[in-house]
Amino acid sequence: MKIAFFGLGHMGGPMAANLLKAGHELSVFDLQPALVDALAAQGAMAVQSPVDAVADADVVISMLPSGKAVASLYLGDKGVLAHIPQGALIIDCSTIDAATAKQVAQAAEASGRRMIDAPVSGGVAGAAAGTLTFICGGSAEDVQRAEPVLLQMGKKVFRAGDHGAGQTAKLCNNMLLAIHMIGTCEALQLGADHGLDPKVLSDIMLASSGRNWSLELYNPWPGVMENVPASRDYAGGFAVNLMNKDLGLALEAALSSGSSTPMGSLAKSLYAVHGSQGHGQLDFSSIQQFFAKRS
């Protein structure tokens, strides 16, 4: 298929590369020319403008940093929506607020086009390995139509509900991720402060009721687990700044529905402080450093 891909950063770049490996004809655009050049070197077609990218596209995919960026790409006088072929399917994989996802999708439908929101879980490693989970919002028919393409970038596709539901489900997941990562760090630090080996303590908790994803697949204590950010000075992975963004969106969603999220609010406060201390580009598991004893 002919696919237009917008947003070639840490997540979008590997996702686009996997579509190239699957044999699709890819037109790519990003505001950073170096990112476009990297995909062009792998066989993608570099274009001069967003409008050029969507010409004759069967599928349009975006992976952008904010709701504002998504709205700017698709809507308004300079937006690409009016230039996308009527039969194309639009897939926005960005993690944004549900309200913007609904707004853009409704504009697409009003123009006779089809769109779903499909934020991802799995991080940079999952994007590179093609093992992402896609959490979709939109009609069942459109999600089913998108599934073959999504499964060339990931392993699982869920439909959470109508437009915006994918974004809400993703924010719920990431709020819980932040909470259990913080709890894991607290427990490991408490054990270490009392002389326990963090590796032994991790094994004990993994076999007990404290077991969770952070312990099992993403241990935050340096040296306990290979091939995770904690064992490479917290480089790579899912940045603290991005976790802060997602927690902010989760709290906005909670305010709009009157939901009580005290643990989510506390997690947002802790990650905000951690980021303000110069750790914004480190992986979010670096919150372990927040609990380390300081001289």
C-alpha positions in Angstrom: 0.0 0.0 0.0 0.9 3.6 -0.3 1.3 5.0 3.2 2.0 8.6 4.3 3.8 8.8 7.6 4.1 12.0 9.8 6.4 12.1 12.8 9.7 10.2 12.6 11.1 10.6 16.1 12.0 8.0 18.7 8.8 6.1 18.1 7.7 7.1 14.7 11.1 6.4 13.0 11.2 2.7 13.9 7.5 2.3 13.2 8.0 3.7 9.7 11.0 1.5 9.2 9.0 -1.6 10.0 6.4 -0.6 7.4 9.2 -0.3 4.8 10.4 -3.8 5.8 6.9 -5.0 5.2 7.1 -3.8 1.6 4.9 -0.7 1.7 5.5 2.4 -0.4 6.2 5.1 2.2 6.1 8.9 1.9 7.5 10.5 5.0 7.5 14.0 6.4 8.9 15.5 9.6 9.9 19.0 10.7 13.5 17.8 11.3 15.1 17.0 7.9 17.7 14.7 9.4 14.9 12.3 10.5 13.5 12.3 7.0 16.9 11.7 5.5 17.3 8.6 7.8 14.1 7.1 6.5 14.9 8.0 2.9 18.2 6.1 3.3 16.1 3.0 4.1 13.9 3.4 1.0 11.2 5.9 1.9 10.2 8.8 -0.3 11.1 12.2 1.2 8.5 14.9 0.3 8.7 18.7 0.5 5.4 19.3 2.3 2.7 17.4 4.2 0.3 17.8 1.3 2.7 16.1 -1.0 2.9 13.1 1.4 -0.8 12.3 1.3 -1.2 12.4 -2.5 -2.6 9.0 -3.6 -2.2 7.6 -0.1 -4.1 4.5 0.9 -3.3 5.0 4.6 -2.2 8.1 6.5 -0.4 7.6 9.8 0.7 10.3 12.3 2.9 9.9 15.4 3.2 13.5 16.8 4.1 14.9 20.3 0.9 16.8 21.2 -2.8 17.4 20.5 -1.9 20.8 19.1 0.5 19.2 16.6 -2.2 16.7 15.5 -4.8 19.4 15.0 -2.4 21.6 13.1 -1.5 18.8 10.8 -5.0 17.8 9.8 -7.2 20.9 10.4 -7.4 24.5 9.2 -6.5 26.1 5.9 -3.1 24.5 5.9 -4.2 21.1 7.1 -3.8 18.0 5.0 -7.3 16.6 5.7 -8.9 18.1 2.6 -6.0 16.7 0.5 -6.3 13.1 1.7 -8.0 10.8 -0.8 -11.6 9.9 0.1 -10.9 6.2 0.3 -7.9 6.5 2.6 -7.8 5.5 6.3 -6.3 7.9 8.7 -4.6 6.5 11.8 -3.3 8.8 14.5 -0.9 7.0 16.8 0.0 10.0 18.9 -0.8 10.1 22.6 -3.0 13.2 23.0 -6.1 14.3 24.9 -9.3 12.6 23.9 -11.1 15.8 23.1 -8.7 16.7 20.3 -8.8 13.1 19.0 -12.6 13.4 18.8 -12.4 16.8 17.2 -10.1 15.7 14.4 -12.0 12.4 13.8 -15.3 14.2 13.6 -13.8 16.6 11.1 -12.6 13.7 9.1 -16.0 12.0 9.1 -17.7 15.3 8.2 -15.5 15.5 5.1 -16.3 11.9 4.1 -13.1 10.4 5.4 -12.4 7.6 8.0 -10.1 8.0 11.0 -9.2 6.2 14.2 -7.0 7.1 17.2 -4.5 4.3 17.9 -2.0 5.3 20.6 0.7 2.7 21.4 2.2 1.0 24.4 5.6 -0.7 24.3 8.1 2.1 24.2 11.0 2.7 21.9 12.2 -0.9 22.2 8.8 -2.2 21.2 8.7 0.2 18.2 12.0 -1.1 17.0 11.1 -4.7 17.5 7.6 -4.4 16.0 6.0 -5.6 19.2 3.8 -2.5 20.1 0.3 -2.7 21.4 -2.2 -0.5 19.7 -5.1 0.9 21.7 -7.7 2.1 19.3 -10.8 4.3 19.3 -13.1 4.4 16.3 -15.7 2.3 14.6 -15.2 -1.5 14.7 -15.1 -1.6 10.9 -12.3 1.0 10.7 -10.2 -0.6 13.4 -10.6 -4.0 11.6 -9.4 -2.3 8.4 -6.4 -0.8 10.2 -5.4 -4.0 11.9 -3.3 -5.6 9.1 -1.2 -2.4 8.9 -0.9 -2.0 12.7 0.2 -5.6 13.1 3.2 -4.9 10.8 4.3 -2.5 13.6 3.1 -4.4 16.6 1.7 -7.6 18.1 -1.7 -6.7 19.6 -4.6 -4.4 18.6 -7.4 -3.5 20.9 -10.5 -1.5 20.3 -11.4 0.5 23.4 -14.5 2.1 22.0 -15.5 5.1 19.8 -13.3 8.1 18.8 -11.1 9.2 21.7 -11.5 5.9 23.7 -8.1 4.8 22.6 -6.5 7.9 24.1 -8.4 7.5 27.4 -7.4 3.9 27.7 -3.8 4.7 27.0 -3.8 7.4 29.7 -5.3 5.1 32.2 -2.6 2.5 31.5 0.2 5.1 31.7 -1.1 6.5 35.0 -1.1 3.0 36.5 2.4 2.4 35.0 3.7 5.5 36.8 2.1 4.5 40.1 3.5 0.9 40.1 6.9 2.1 39.0 7.1 4.5 41.9 5.9 1.8 44.3 8.5 -0.6 43.0 11.3 2.0 43.5 10.1 2.8 47.0 10.1 -0.9 48.0 13.5 -1.6 46.5 15.1 1.4 48.2 13.5 0.4 51.5 15.0 -3.1 51.2 18.4 -1.8 50.2 18.4 0.7 53.1 18.0 -2.3 55.4 20.9 -4.2 53.7 18.9 -6.4 51.3 20.3 -7.3 47.9 17.9 -5.5 45.4 18.2 -8.6 43.0 17.2 -11.0 45.8 14.4 -8.7 46.9 13.2 -8.4 43.3 13.1 -12.2 43.0 11.2 -12.5 46.3 8.6 -9.9 45.2 8.3 -11.4 41.7 7.3 -14.7 43.4 4.9 -12.9 45.8 1.9 -10.6 45.8 4.0 -7.5 44.9 4.7 -8.8 41.4 4.2 -6.2 38.7 5.3 -5.2 35.2 8.1 -2.9 36.5 9.6 -5.7 38.5 9.2 -8.4 35.9 10.2 -6.6 32.7 11.7 -3.1 33.5 13.5 -3.3 36.9 14.5 0.2 37.9 17.5 -0.8 40.1 20.8 -0.6 38.2 22.4 -4.0 37.4 19.4 -6.2 38.4 18.2 -6.7 34.9 20.0 -6.6 31.6 18.9 -4.6 28.6 16.7 -2.1 30.5 17.4 1.6 30.9 18.4 1.2 34.6 21.4 -0.8 33.6 22.6 1.9 31.1 22.4 4.9 33.3 18.7 5.3 32.5 19.4 6.2 28.9 16.8 5.6 26.2 13.3 4.2 26.9 10.4 6.4 27.9 11.5 9.8 29.0 10.5 11.4 32.3 9.2 14.4 30.3 6.9 12.2 28.3 5.6 10.5 31.4 4.9 13.9 32.8 3.0 14.8 29.7 0.9 11.7 29.9 0.2 12.1 33.6 -0.9 15.7 32.9 -3.4 14.4 30.3 -4.6 11.8 32.7 -5.3 14.4 35.3 -7.1 16.6 32.8 -9.3 13.6 31.9 -10.0 13.0 35.6 -11.0 16.6 36.1 -13.4 16.5 33.1 -15.2 13.5 34.5 -14.9 14.3 38.2 -12.9 11.1 38.8 -10.9 10.7 42.0 -7.2 10.0 41.1 -5.2 10.7 44.3 -2.4 8.2 43.4 -2.2 9.6 39.9 -1.9 13.1 41.3 0.9 12.1 43.6 2.7 10.3 40.8 2.4 13.5 38.6 3.9 15.6 41.5 6.8 13.2 42.0 7.6 13.0 38.3 7.3 16.8 37.9 9.9 17.3 40.7 12.2 14.6 39.3 12.0 16.2 35.9 12.7 19.7 37.3 15.9 18.4 38.8 17.5 17.9 35.4 16.3 14.3 34.7 13.6 15.0 32.1 15.4 13.2 29.3 16.2 10.1 31.4 14.0 7.0 31.3 11.0 7.2 33.7 12.4 4.3 35.8 15.1 6.8 36.9 12.6 7.9 39.5 14.5 5.3 41.5 17.1 8.0 42.0 14.5 10.2 43.7 14.4 7.8 46.6 18.1 7.2 46.9 19.6 8.5 50.2 21.5 11.7 49.7 24.5 12.8 51.7 
